[in-house]
Amino acid sequence: MDESEIAPPAKRVFPPLYVSTGDASIDRLAFFHVLERLKTQKRTGWVDNKIPNAESISDHMYRMAILAMCTSDTTLDVSKCVMMAVVHDLAEAQVGDITPREGISKQEKQRLEAEAMRNFVYDMLHGSPAALRIEALWNEYEEGETNEAKFVKDLDRLEMALQEYETAHALDLQPFFNSSLPHLRHPEVKRWGEDLARTRAR
């Protein structure tokens, strides 16, 4: 699909940040309910391209977690990779799946997502040990410096390419491949990507 055929995105409206009640039980339950948004919000790139039954944000993160479990790389902390996969887009429960086409700068996107994570970790989960673990995993992914963070980023790219092949291969969505497979760095994930590219080329 030519990008000129895609309607300009509507201005994104963000829900208000949660205001803590001061009661840890109530605030924690509110966080559990916020997670439902990850199940119901569709990934923007597929919606923009009118892909039917577009995957949700949590669909994307779940497959990434399973992909992490499939690695044979013994140098990685696989448990950390799995947890990182399921929290890396957690902020999107508040801000949604923001894409470059929406005119929101990378810096503003980072600010909005960091604000959402602070709201989750401190206003809803009261800075509990579990909350701080979630925050640390999210920050590690965002910083992209550790081997685990780099590996999970590659899984993010590979998962998008897998989804393109499964649901959109009949359309001209080459940009999804161009922005994913050529950028894979982890040797094993690169091999998985090469397997997919060969299948796609048949």
N, CA, C and O of each residue as an XYZ file, in Angstrom:
808
protein
N       0.859     -1.198      0.000
C       0.000      0.000      0.000
C       0.885      1.235      0.000
O       1.794      1.357      0.821
N       0.615      2.152     -0.929
C       1.371      3.392     -0.988
C       1.024      4.261      0.203
O      -0.135      4.357      0.606
N       2.065      4.904      0.774
C       1.833      5.714      1.975
C       0.855      6.847      1.717
O       0.171      7.303      2.634
N       0.783      7.310      0.451
C      -0.147      8.394      0.126
C      -1.595      7.953      0.243
O      -2.496      8.787      0.333
N      -1.826      6.632      0.242
C      -3.185      6.123      0.345
C      -3.667      6.035      1.792
O      -4.850      5.813      2.051
N      -2.735      6.212      2.729
C      -3.084      6.105      4.145
C      -3.593      7.455      4.630
O      -2.927      8.476      4.462
N      -4.762      7.454      5.225
C      -5.344      8.705      5.715
C      -4.464      9.292      6.815
O      -3.874      8.547      7.598
N      -4.370     10.620      6.881
C      -3.591     11.231      7.957
C      -4.135     10.788      9.307
O      -5.350     10.717      9.490
N      -3.247     10.489     10.261
C      -3.727     10.010     11.558
C      -4.471     11.103     12.317
O      -4.130     12.283     12.236
N      -5.485     10.686     13.047
C      -6.187     11.641     13.903
C      -5.277     12.022     15.057
O      -4.418     11.239     15.460
N      -5.459     13.203     15.579
C      -4.643     13.643     16.711
C      -4.909     12.727     17.895
O      -6.057     12.519     18.287
N      -3.853     12.189     18.451
C      -3.986     11.240     19.546
C      -4.428     11.951     20.825
O      -3.900     13.005     21.181
N      -5.389     11.363     21.496
C      -5.874     11.899     22.771
C      -5.469     10.923     23.864
O      -5.795      9.738     23.800
N      -4.763     11.420     24.856
C      -4.271     10.557     25.926
C      -5.229     10.579     27.114
O      -5.721     11.643     27.491
N      -5.497      9.422     27.704
C      -6.330      9.416     28.914
C      -5.583     10.111     30.055
O      -4.353     10.162     30.050
N      -6.307     10.636     31.013
C      -5.623     11.298     32.131
C      -4.806     10.296     32.938
O      -5.170      9.126     33.053
N      -3.709     10.769     33.489
C      -2.903      9.915     34.355
C      -3.685      9.575     35.614
O      -4.511     10.362     36.075
N      -3.425      8.421     36.154
C      -4.111      7.963     37.362
C      -3.682      8.802     38.564
O      -2.509      9.140     38.720
N      -4.641      9.124     39.394
C      -4.367      9.848     40.638
C      -4.482      8.868     41.787
O      -5.538      8.275     42.009
N      -3.400      8.702     42.511
C      -3.368      7.729     43.600
C      -4.396      8.062     44.677
O      -4.612      9.224     45.021
N      -5.023      7.010     45.195
C      -5.954      7.186     46.315
C      -5.231      7.139     47.661
O      -5.780      7.522     48.694
N      -3.984      6.661     47.622
C      -3.247      6.447     48.861
C      -3.451      5.058     49.433
O      -2.758      4.658     50.368
N      -4.397      4.325     48.877
C      -4.675      2.956     49.325
C      -4.009      1.996     48.336
O      -4.401      1.918     47.172
N      -3.004      1.273     48.815
C      -2.213      0.418     47.930
C      -3.063     -0.643     47.246
O      -2.820     -0.968     46.083
N      -4.044     -1.183     47.933
C      -4.874     -2.229     47.347
C      -5.710     -1.693     46.196
O      -5.806     -2.324     45.143
N      -6.312     -0.533     46.395
C      -7.136      0.080     45.348
C      -6.281      0.476     44.155
O      -6.656      0.242     43.006
N      -5.128      1.078     44.434
C      -4.265      1.553     43.348
C      -3.671      0.386     42.563
O      -3.539      0.466     41.342
N      -3.317     -0.680     43.244
C      -2.777     -1.857     42.550
C      -3.831     -2.471     41.637
O      -3.524     -2.858     40.510
N      -5.056     -2.562     42.107
C      -6.133     -3.110     41.289
C      -6.383     -2.232     40.069
O      -6.676     -2.738     38.986
N      -6.271     -0.926     40.242
C      -6.427     -0.012     39.109
C      -5.362     -0.296     38.045
O      -5.642     -0.249     36.848
N      -4.155     -0.587     38.488
C      -3.085     -0.938     37.542
C      -3.430     -2.222     36.794
O      -3.242     -2.314     35.581
N      -3.935     -3.208     37.526
C      -4.320     -4.462     36.869
C      -5.354     -4.205     35.773
O      -5.313     -4.840     34.720
N      -6.271     -3.284     36.015
C      -7.298     -2.965     35.020
C      -6.711     -2.189     33.833
O      -7.142     -2.380     32.696
N      -5.743     -1.327     34.091
C      -5.112     -0.575     33.006
C      -4.458     -1.523     31.998
O      -4.407     -1.235     30.803
N      -3.965     -2.643     32.493
C      -3.312     -3.605     31.600
C      -4.248     -4.119     30.508
O      -3.789     -4.566     29.457
N      -5.547     -4.059     30.750
C      -6.489     -4.513     29.728
C      -6.335     -3.718     28.438
O      -6.596     -4.238     27.353
N      -5.917     -2.469     28.550
C      -5.754     -1.649     27.342
C      -4.755     -2.281     26.375
O      -4.890     -2.133     25.161
N      -3.759     -2.980     26.903
C      -2.780     -3.630     26.042
C      -3.417     -4.744     25.227
O      -2.957     -5.058     24.130
N      -4.480     -5.344     25.767
C      -5.187     -6.422     25.073
C      -6.126     -5.884     23.999
O      -6.391     -6.564     23.007
N      -6.625     -4.681     24.191
C      -7.657     -4.155     23.289
C      -7.118     -3.149     22.267
O      -7.732     -2.954     21.218
N      -5.987     -2.510     22.556
C      -5.438     -1.528     21.622
C      -4.667     -2.224     20.513
O      -3.785     -3.042     20.773
N      -5.004     -1.896     19.291
C      -4.358     -2.487     18.129
C      -3.073     -1.733     17.792
O      -2.953     -0.535     18.051
N      -2.127     -2.448     17.217
C      -0.855     -1.832     16.821
C      -1.094     -0.886     15.640
O      -1.699     -1.261     14.636
N      -0.604      0.342     15.786
C      -0.958      1.427     14.882
C      -0.570      1.170     13.432
O      -1.339      1.484     12.523
N       0.609      0.606     13.205
C       1.060      0.390     11.830
C       0.116     -0.472     11.027
O      -0.099     -0.226      9.840
N      -0.454     -1.488     11.670
C      -1.386     -2.374     10.968
C      -2.736     -1.691     10.765
O      -3.363     -1.843      9.716
N      -3.179     -0.942     11.768
C      -4.453     -0.220     11.639
C      -4.358      0.796     10.504
O      -5.276      0.904      9.690
N      -3.246      1.544     10.445
C      -3.069      2.549      9.397
C      -3.118      1.933      8.008
O      -3.564      2.565      7.050
N      -2.653      0.688      7.910
C      -2.640      0.010      6.612
C      -3.864     -0.864      6.383
O      -3.906     -1.678      5.461
N      -4.877     -0.673      7.258
C      -6.175     -1.353      7.099
C      -6.051     -2.879      7.091
O      -6.743     -3.567      6.340
N      -5.158     -3.391      7.938
C      -5.016     -4.833      8.071
C      -6.165     -5.355      8.922
O      -6.347     -4.886     10.045
N      -6.943     -6.305      8.426
C      -8.056     -6.828      9.233
C      -7.549     -7.608     10.437
O      -6.493     -8.238     10.389
N      -8.317     -7.556     11.510
C      -7.960     -8.277     12.741
C      -6.531     -7.978     13.176
O      -5.765     -8.885     13.500
N      -6.189     -6.709     13.178
C      -4.825     -6.303     13.550
C      -4.481     -6.788     14.955
O      -5.337     -6.875     15.835
N      -3.202     -7.101     15.134
C      -2.768     -7.600     16.431
C      -2.831     -6.491     17.473
O      -2.726     -5.307     17.151
N      -3.004     -6.895     18.721
C      -2.968     -5.943     19.830
C      -1.531     -5.784     20.323
O      -0.635     -6.530     19.929
N      -1.338     -4.803     21.186
C      -0.012     -4.588     21.770
C       0.417     -5.810     22.567
O       1.576     -6.221     22.498
N      -0.505     -6.394     23.323
C      -0.133     -7.566     24.126
C       0.099     -8.794     23.247
O       0.913     -9.645     23.604
N      -0.590     -8.912     22.109
C      -0.295     -9.992     21.162
C       1.190     -9.949     20.781
O       1.890    -10.961     20.792
N       1.631     -8.756     20.450
C       3.018     -8.534     20.024
C       3.995     -8.920     21.135
O       4.975     -9.620     20.882
N       3.736     -8.472     22.345
C       4.659     -8.729     23.449
C       4.664    -10.200     23.842
O       5.705    -10.739     24.217
N       3.508    -10.852     23.757
C       3.442    -12.264     24.134
C       4.318    -13.111     23.211
O       5.089    -13.948     23.680
N       4.200    -12.893     21.896
C       5.027    -13.709     20.997
C       6.511    -13.410     21.219
O       7.340    -14.318     21.158
N       6.847    -12.159     21.472
C       8.242    -11.845     21.771
C       8.747    -12.644     22.964
O       9.879    -13.127     22.955
N       7.910    -12.787     23.997
C       8.315    -13.538     25.190
C       8.582    -14.994     24.853
O       9.549    -15.578     25.341
N       7.723    -15.590     24.014
C       7.930    -16.975     23.619
C       9.174    -17.108     22.740
O       9.927    -18.074     22.873
N       9.391    -16.153     21.852
C      10.603    -16.159     21.032
C      11.844    -16.133     21.909
O      12.822    -16.825     21.630
N      11.803    -15.339     22.963
C      12.947    -15.266     23.879
C      13.240    -16.630     24.488
O      14.402    -16.991     24.679
N      12.200    -17.381     24.791
C      12.371    -18.700     25.378
C      12.968    -19.702     24.395
O      13.471    -20.748     24.805
N      12.916    -19.390     23.097
C      13.411    -20.306     22.068
C      14.907    -20.156     21.799
O      15.470    -20.931     21.027
N      15.548    -19.191     22.411
C      16.963    -18.982     22.122
C      17.823    -20.104     22.684
O      17.506    -20.710     23.707
N      18.918    -20.360     21.985
C      19.909    -21.322     22.471
C      21.145    -20.607     23.006
O      22.137    -21.255     23.339
N      21.096    -19.296     23.092
C      22.231    -18.489     23.545
C      22.361    -18.581     25.063
O      21.587    -17.968     25.798
N      23.332    -19.339     25.520
C      23.504    -19.562     26.962
C      24.146    -18.379     27.670
O      24.233    -18.362     28.897
N      24.597    -17.389     26.905
C      25.183    -16.206     27.548
C      24.111    -15.220     28.010
O      24.403    -14.300     28.774
N      22.887    -15.405     27.557
C      21.803    -14.492     27.911
C      21.091    -14.952     29.175
O      21.003    -16.148     29.451
N      20.588    -13.996     29.936
C      19.678    -14.285     31.049
C      18.284    -14.375     30.431
O      17.601    -13.366     30.258
N      17.878    -15.595     30.103
C      16.632    -15.783     29.357
C      15.420    -15.330     30.167
O      14.490    -14.745     29.613
N      15.422    -15.597     31.473
C      14.296    -15.147     32.299
C      14.140    -13.635     32.235
O      13.028    -13.115     32.150
N      15.272    -12.936     32.278
C      15.213    -11.472     32.162
C      14.674    -11.066     30.796
O      13.874    -10.136     30.697
N      15.103    -11.754     29.749
C      14.629    -11.427     28.394
C      13.122    -11.606     28.283
O      12.438    -10.778     27.681
N      12.603    -12.684     28.862
C      11.164    -12.932     28.817
C      10.422    -11.814     29.541
O       9.442    -11.280     29.020
N      10.879    -11.459     30.725
C      10.226    -10.387     31.480
C      10.338     -9.054     30.759
O       9.391     -8.267     30.744
N      11.492     -8.803     30.164
C      11.680     -7.546     29.442
C      10.733     -7.470     28.246
O      10.192     -6.407     27.942
N      10.536     -8.603     27.573
C       9.627     -8.619     26.426
C       8.210     -8.251     26.825
O       7.512     -7.567     26.076
N       7.772     -8.702     28.011
C       6.387     -8.444     28.399
C       6.192     -7.086     29.067
O       5.059     -6.708     29.366
N       7.281     -6.341     29.307
C       7.110     -4.985     29.848
C       7.609     -3.897     28.894
O       7.406     -2.712     29.159
N       8.256     -4.277     27.795
C       8.930     -3.250     26.995
C       7.962     -2.233     26.391
O       8.347     -1.085     26.165
N       6.717     -2.628     26.126
C       5.720     -1.684     25.600
C       4.639     -1.361     26.634
O       3.539     -0.937     26.280
N       4.955     -1.562     27.895
C       3.961     -1.345     28.953
C       3.427      0.080     28.961
O       2.238      0.289     29.205
N       4.272      1.054     28.702
C       3.830      2.449     28.706
C       2.723      2.706     27.693
O       1.968      3.669     27.830
N       2.621      1.849     26.675
C       1.595      2.035     25.659
C       0.191      1.788     26.199
O      -0.791      2.135     25.542
N       0.082      1.193     27.390
C      -1.228      1.098     28.039
C      -1.776      2.487     28.341
O      -2.989      2.673     28.429
N      -0.888      3.459     28.500
C      -1.294      4.839     28.773
C      -1.267      5.705     27.521
O      -2.201      6.468     27.276
N      -0.202      5.594     26.722
C      -0.021      6.532     25.604
C      -0.375      5.932     24.248
O      -0.456      6.659     23.257
N      -0.587      4.610     24.186
C      -0.877      3.969     22.913
C       0.391      3.724     22.107
O       1.495      4.056     22.538
N       0.208      3.140     20.935
C       1.325      2.793     20.052
C       1.594      3.973     19.119
O       1.075      4.033     18.004
N       2.410      4.903     19.594
C       2.713      6.120     18.838
C       3.672      5.802     17.693
O       4.682      5.126     17.890
N       3.349      6.293     16.498
C       4.209      6.088     15.334
C       4.704      7.434     14.812
O       4.102      8.467     15.106
N       5.796      7.437     14.038
C       6.351      8.701     13.522
C       5.366      9.523     12.704
O       5.461     10.750     12.678
N       4.416      8.864     12.031
C       3.457      9.579     11.183
C       2.565     10.538     11.971
O       1.938     11.423     11.389
N       2.509     10.367     13.280
C       1.593     11.181     14.087
C       2.149     12.565     14.410
O       1.446     13.396     14.986
N       3.390     12.814     14.046
C       3.964     14.139     14.269
C       4.410     14.388     15.700
O       4.660     15.531     16.082
N       4.513     13.331     16.494
C       5.019     13.459     17.863
C       6.503     13.136     17.821
O       6.889     12.055     17.376
N       7.338     14.060     18.279
C       8.785     13.870     18.193
C       9.232     12.687     19.041
O       8.536     12.269     19.966
N      10.389     12.164     18.714
C      10.955     11.050     19.487
C      11.150     11.451     20.941
O      10.910     10.659     21.853
N      11.590     12.690     21.148
C      11.810     13.178     22.513
C      10.494     13.269     23.287
O      10.437     12.907     24.462
N       9.446     13.750     22.633
C       8.149     13.852     23.297
C       7.563     12.469     23.566
O       6.954     12.242     24.612
N       7.746     11.552     22.630
C       7.297     10.180     22.844
C       7.998      9.577     24.061
O       7.360      8.940     24.899
N       9.290      9.776     24.151
C      10.052      9.260     25.297
C       9.560      9.879     26.596
O       9.452      9.198     27.616
N       9.261     11.184     26.555
C       8.782     11.865     27.761
C       7.431     11.314     28.201
O       7.211     11.051     29.383
N       6.534     11.144     27.239
C       5.197     10.632     27.553
C       5.270      9.217     28.124
O       4.573      8.892     29.085
N       6.112      8.386     27.532
C       6.220      7.012     28.004
C       6.863      6.942     29.389
O       6.438      6.155     30.235
N       7.876      7.754     29.617
C       8.514      7.777     30.943
C       7.534      8.272     31.999
O       7.520      7.770     33.123
N       6.721      9.251     31.642
C       5.701      9.768     32.559
C       4.684      8.680     32.895
O       4.271      8.538     34.045
N       4.288      7.919     31.884
C       3.344      6.823     32.108
C       3.939      5.777     33.040
O       3.257      5.286     33.939
N       5.201      5.435     32.831
C       5.836      4.436     33.683
C       5.953      4.922     35.125
O       5.755      4.138     36.053
N       6.266      6.180     35.327
C       6.322      6.723     36.706
C       4.954      6.630     37.366
O       4.843      6.323     38.553
N       3.913      6.900     36.581
C       2.555      6.825     37.105
C       2.216      5.395     37.532
O       1.629      5.178     38.591
N       2.590      4.434     36.703
C       2.336      3.029     37.027
C       3.129      2.605     38.265
O       2.584      2.023     39.203
N       4.412      2.906     38.243
C       5.326      2.379     39.265
C       5.101      3.018     40.632
O       5.142      2.334     41.654
N       4.867      4.316     40.651
C       4.816      5.013     41.941
C       3.400      5.371     42.386
O       3.093      5.246     43.572
N       2.534      5.806     41.488
C       1.175      6.182     41.891
C       0.250      4.974     42.013
O      -0.668      4.965     42.834
N       0.498      3.959     41.191
C      -0.394      2.802     41.194
C       0.186      1.622     41.977
O      -0.541      0.920     42.678
N       1.482      1.412     41.855
C       2.112      0.277     42.529
C       2.966      0.691     43.726
O       3.610     -0.150     44.353
N       2.970      1.971     44.037
C       3.556      2.501     45.276
C       5.033      2.141     45.457
O       5.505      1.963     46.580
N       5.751      2.035     44.344
C       7.183      1.788     44.434
C       7.539      0.478     45.109
O       8.595      0.365     45.731
N       6.673     -0.507     44.993
C       6.923     -1.817     45.594
C       8.117     -2.493     44.912
O       8.518     -2.072     43.828
N       8.692     -3.534     45.527
C       9.790     -4.243     44.861
C       9.408     -4.750     43.468
O      10.215     -4.686     42.540
N       8.189     -5.249     43.323
C       7.744     -5.714     42.003
C       7.694     -4.558     41.008
O       8.094     -4.705     39.853
N       7.201     -3.408     41.466
C       7.113     -2.239     40.596
C       8.496     -1.770     40.168
O       8.706     -1.419     39.007
N       9.432     -1.765     41.099
C      10.787     -1.324     40.776
C      11.469     -2.302     39.818
O      12.299     -1.890     39.007
N      11.131     -3.590     39.902
C      11.661     -4.568     38.953
C      11.133     -4.277     37.543
O      11.879     -4.316     36.565
N       9.837     -3.985     37.463
C       9.247     -3.624     36.171
C       9.928     -2.382     35.612
O      10.281     -2.336     34.434
N      10.110     -1.380     36.457
C      10.744     -0.135     36.021
C      12.166     -0.381     35.538
O      12.579      0.156     34.510
N      12.916     -1.194     36.280
C      14.303     -1.470     35.906
C      14.381     -2.188     34.565
O      15.241     -1.874     33.743
N      13.494     -3.144     34.339
C      13.471     -3.859     33.062
C      13.123     -2.925     31.914
O      13.740     -2.987     30.850
N      12.139     -2.059     32.125
C      11.729     -1.121     31.083
C      12.870     -0.160     30.761
O      13.158      0.103     29.593
N      13.515      0.361     31.801
C      14.633      1.285     31.583
C      15.790      0.603     30.853
O      16.411      1.188     29.965
N      16.068     -0.635     31.241
C      17.165     -1.359     30.591
C      16.884     -1.541     29.102
O      17.778     -1.390     28.270
N      15.645     -1.864     28.776
C      15.288     -2.000     27.361
C      15.435     -0.665     26.630
O      16.001     -0.603     25.538
N      14.924      0.391     27.241
C      14.984      1.706     26.607
C      16.430      2.160     26.378
O      16.738      2.760     25.348
N      17.301      1.876     27.324
C      18.709      2.287     27.197
C      19.429      1.454     26.146
O      20.351      1.945     25.495
N      19.021      0.205     25.973
C      19.531     -0.632     24.893
C      21.017     -0.951     24.946
O      21.650     -1.141     23.908
N      21.574     -1.010     26.140
C      23.016     -1.216     26.267
C      23.403     -2.655     26.583
O      24.465     -3.106     26.154
N      22.586     -3.378     27.311
C      22.949     -4.730     27.727
C      22.678     -5.734     26.608
O      21.915     -5.461     25.682
N      23.310     -6.888     26.709
C      23.071     -7.932     25.705
C      21.606     -8.348     25.681
O      21.045     -8.611     24.617
N      20.989     -8.408     26.859
C      19.579     -8.787     26.921
C      18.698     -7.749     26.236
O      17.778     -8.108     25.501
N      18.966     -6.480     26.467
C      18.170     -5.417     25.846
C      18.330     -5.433     24.326
O      17.357     -5.243     23.596
N      19.542     -5.657     23.855
C      19.785     -5.706     22.406
C      19.083     -6.912     21.787
O      18.523     -6.821     20.694
N      19.117     -8.036     22.491
C      18.453     -9.243     22.015
C      16.943     -9.032     21.922
O      16.325     -9.388     20.918
N      16.348     -8.453     22.967
C      14.900     -8.231     22.969
C      14.514     -7.213     21.895
O      13.451     -7.339     21.286
N      15.345     -6.225     21.656
C      15.068     -5.278     20.568
C      15.037     -6.009     19.229
O      14.197     -5.713     18.379
N      15.944     -6.957     19.039
C      15.922     -7.744     17.813
C      14.638     -8.575     17.717
O      14.074     -8.726     16.634
N      14.183     -9.108     18.846
C      12.918     -9.851     18.839
C      11.756     -8.937     18.466
O      10.821     -9.367     17.790
N      11.807     -7.694     18.897
C      10.787     -6.702     18.543
C      10.737     -6.540     17.021
O       9.661     -6.507     16.423
N      11.909     -6.440     16.412
C      11.978     -6.297     14.953
C      11.495     -7.565     14.248
O      10.718     -7.503     13.295
N      11.969     -8.713     14.733
C      11.593     -9.974     14.095
C      10.094    -10.228     14.204
O       9.472    -10.695     13.250
N       9.515     -9.925     15.355
C       8.085    -10.170     15.541
C       7.273     -9.347     14.552
O       6.274     -9.834     14.024
N       7.679     -8.120     14.294
C       6.966     -7.290     13.328
C       7.042     -7.904     11.935
O       6.059     -7.905     11.195
N       8.222     -8.427     11.580
C       8.376     -9.044     10.266
C       7.533    -10.316     10.161
O       6.929    -10.575      9.120
N       7.491    -11.102     11.222
C       6.646    -12.298     11.229
C       5.179    -11.924     11.019
O       4.464    -12.565     10.250
N       4.751    -10.880     11.713
C       3.362    -10.452     11.615
C       3.045     -9.956     10.208
O       1.967    -10.223      9.679
N       3.977     -9.240      9.610
C       3.768     -8.758      8.238
C       3.574     -9.935      7.297
O       2.685     -9.916      6.446
N       4.407    -10.962      7.449
C       4.307    -12.120      6.561
C       2.975    -12.836      6.738
O       2.361    -13.261      5.758
N       2.530    -12.971      7.973
C       1.329    -13.749      8.274
C       0.026    -13.059      7.885
O      -0.924    -13.713      7.453
N      -0.017    -11.735      8.038
C      -1.292    -11.048      7.854
C      -1.310    -10.042      6.714
O      -2.381     -9.606      6.292
N      -0.149     -9.671      6.214
C      -0.140     -8.577      5.247
C       0.730     -8.849      4.041
O       1.012     -7.927      3.276
N       1.175    -10.103      3.839
C       2.134    -10.357      2.764
C       1.548    -10.135      1.377
O       2.292     -9.956      0.413
N       0.236    -10.145      1.269
C      -0.382     -9.910     -0.046
C      -0.375     -8.433     -0.416
O      -0.627     -8.074     -1.566
N      -0.087     -7.580      0.560
C      -0.050     -6.137      0.311
C       1.396     -5.694      0.127
O       2.328     -6.434      0.439
N       1.566     -4.499     -0.375
C       2.913     -3.964     -0.569
C       3.345     -3.257      0.716
O       3.240     -2.037      0.834
N       3.827     -4.037      1.664
C       4.262     -3.467      2.944
C       5.749     -3.718      3.162
O       6.189     -4.001      4.276
N       6.510     -3.610      2.086
C       7.952     -3.807      2.161
C       8.619     -2.938      3.232
O       9.591     -3.385      3.840
N       8.134     -1.707      3.491
C       8.775     -0.900      4.532
C       8.824     -1.581      5.893
O       9.746     -1.329      6.669
N       7.853     -2.438      6.199
C       7.893     -3.144      7.481
C       9.081     -4.106      7.529
O       9.703     -4.281      8.577
N       9.389     -4.725      6.397
C      10.561     -5.597      6.332
C      11.839     -4.761      6.338
O      12.807     -5.099      7.020
N      11.833     -3.671      5.577
C      13.034     -2.840      5.475
C      13.446     -2.254      6.820
O      14.627     -2.002      7.061
N      12.467     -2.039      7.692
C      12.780     -1.439      8.994
C      13.011     -2.483     10.077
O      13.184     -2.144     11.247
N      13.014     -3.747      9.684
C      13.156     -4.794     10.700
C      14.307     -5.743     10.400
O      15.354     -5.654     11.041
N      14.140     -6.638      9.452
C      15.131     -7.698      9.247
C      16.549     -7.200      8.972
O      17.491     -7.770      9.521
N      16.750     -6.169      8.153
C      18.136     -5.748      7.897
C      18.862     -5.226      9.136
O      20.087     -5.099      9.129
N      18.116     -4.924     10.193
C      18.723     -4.326     11.389
C      18.967     -5.342     12.503
O      19.406     -4.970     13.591
N      18.691     -6.605     12.245
C      18.919     -7.622     13.277
C      20.412     -7.781     13.519
O      21.204     -7.789     12.576
N      20.796     -7.908     14.798
C      22.217     -7.984     15.155
C      22.591     -9.297     15.836
O      23.694     -9.804     15.637
N      21.689     -9.846     16.631
C      22.005    -11.079     17.345
C      22.114    -12.228     16.332
O      21.209    -12.401     15.516
N      23.194    -13.015     16.362
C      23.399    -14.044     15.327
C      22.236    -15.011     15.167
O      21.848    -15.329     14.043
N      21.678    -15.480     16.273
C      20.588    -16.443     16.168
C      19.321    -15.798     15.618
O      18.634    -16.390     14.786
N      19.012    -14.600     16.075
C      17.822    -13.911     15.576
C      18.001    -13.570     14.094
O      17.041    -13.613     13.325
N      19.226    -13.233     13.699
C      19.497    -12.996     12.276
C      19.192    -14.245     11.459
O      18.614    -14.153     10.376
N      19.579    -15.414     11.973
C      19.279    -16.663     11.248
C      17.778    -16.876     11.140
O      17.273    -17.287     10.094
N      17.067    -16.595     12.228
C      15.605    -16.720     12.175
C      15.031    -15.776     11.120
O      14.118    -16.136     10.378
N      15.576    -14.573     11.066
C      15.118    -13.604     10.072
C      15.425    -14.041      8.656
O      14.621    -13.829      7.748
N      16.595    -14.658      8.460
C      16.954    -15.161      7.135
C      16.019    -16.286      6.711
O      15.641    -16.377      5.543
N      15.646    -17.141      7.659
C      14.680    -18.206      7.357
C      13.353    -17.608      6.888
O      12.739    -18.086      5.934
N      12.929    -16.553      7.582
C      11.670    -15.901      7.220
C      11.774    -15.240      5.847
O      10.852    -15.337      5.037
N      12.889    -14.575      5.587
C      13.056    -13.892      4.303
C      13.025    -14.885      3.156
O      12.434    -14.605      2.113
N      13.657    -16.048      3.333
C      13.638    -17.069      2.270
C      12.208    -17.561      2.028
O      11.784    -17.740      0.886
N      11.486    -17.771      3.109
C      10.094    -18.219      2.967
C       9.260    -17.164      2.256
O       8.438    -17.487      1.398
N       9.469    -15.928      2.608
C       8.699    -14.822      2.023
C       8.990    -14.674      0.536
O       8.117    -14.272     -0.234
N      10.211    -14.997      0.133
C      10.622    -14.798     -1.266
C      10.098    -15.881     -2.197
O      10.167    -15.725     -3.416
N       9.582    -16.966     -1.657
C       9.110    -18.059     -2.505
C       7.849    -17.700     -3.276
O       7.332    -18.522     -4.033
